[in-house]
Amino acid sequence: MADTHIAGAIEAILMVVDEPVAPADIAAALDVPEPEVVAALHALRDEYADPDRPRGFEPA
């Protein structure tokens, strides 16, 4: 799965769950290695925190 697709899939999962999800669970659901999920989560965190690219919500 391409990095952009992984990030999009992770973002979709995070938008619909009502409790925290472990990276290992996301990796299993997407059938990708956990380190790729962790890297994508870090990239999303950095993207959400970028004040020059507001996303319409604030990360917790």
C-alpha positions as a printed Julia matrix, in Angstrom:
60×3 Matrix{Float64}:
   0.0    0.0    0.0
   1.44   3.4   -0.95
   2.31   5.82   1.86
  -0.47   8.23   0.89
  -3.0    5.41   0.88
  -1.8    4.19   4.27
  -2.1    7.68   5.72
  -5.57   8.11   4.23
  -6.72   4.74   5.53
  -5.36   5.5    8.99
  -7.0    8.91   8.99
 -10.33   7.32   8.03
 -10.02   4.81  10.87
  -9.18   7.52  13.39
 -12.14   9.64  12.32
 -14.71   6.9   12.98
 -13.45   5.18  16.13
 -14.67   6.34  19.51
 -11.62   5.25  21.48
  -7.85   5.08  20.92
  -6.6    2.37  18.56
  -3.19   0.75  18.95
  -0.81   0.94  15.98
  -0.65  -2.87  15.98
  -4.42  -3.05  15.52
  -4.33  -0.55  12.67
  -1.48  -2.48  11.05
  -3.45  -5.72  11.29
  -6.57  -4.1    9.84
  -4.65  -2.64   6.91
  -2.31  -5.63   6.48
   0.8   -3.45   6.6
   3.83  -3.61   8.9
   3.41  -1.8   12.22
   6.51   0.41  11.65
   4.82   1.81   8.52
   1.72   2.62  10.55
   3.79   4.32  13.25
   5.64   6.38  10.63
   2.35   7.39   9.01
   0.9    8.33  12.41
   3.9   10.55  13.1
   3.54  12.19   9.69
  -0.18  12.81  10.3
   0.59  14.26  13.75
   3.08  16.66  12.2
   0.69  17.58   9.41
  -2.16  18.29  11.87
   0.15  20.47  13.99
   1.27  22.62  11.04
  -0.34  26.06  11.58
   0.16  26.89   7.89
  -2.1   23.98   6.87
  -5.16  24.02   9.16
  -7.33  20.93   8.93
 -10.5   22.25  10.58
  -9.9   20.54  13.94
  -7.3   20.45  16.66
  -5.56  17.2   17.61
  -6.0   16.15  21.22
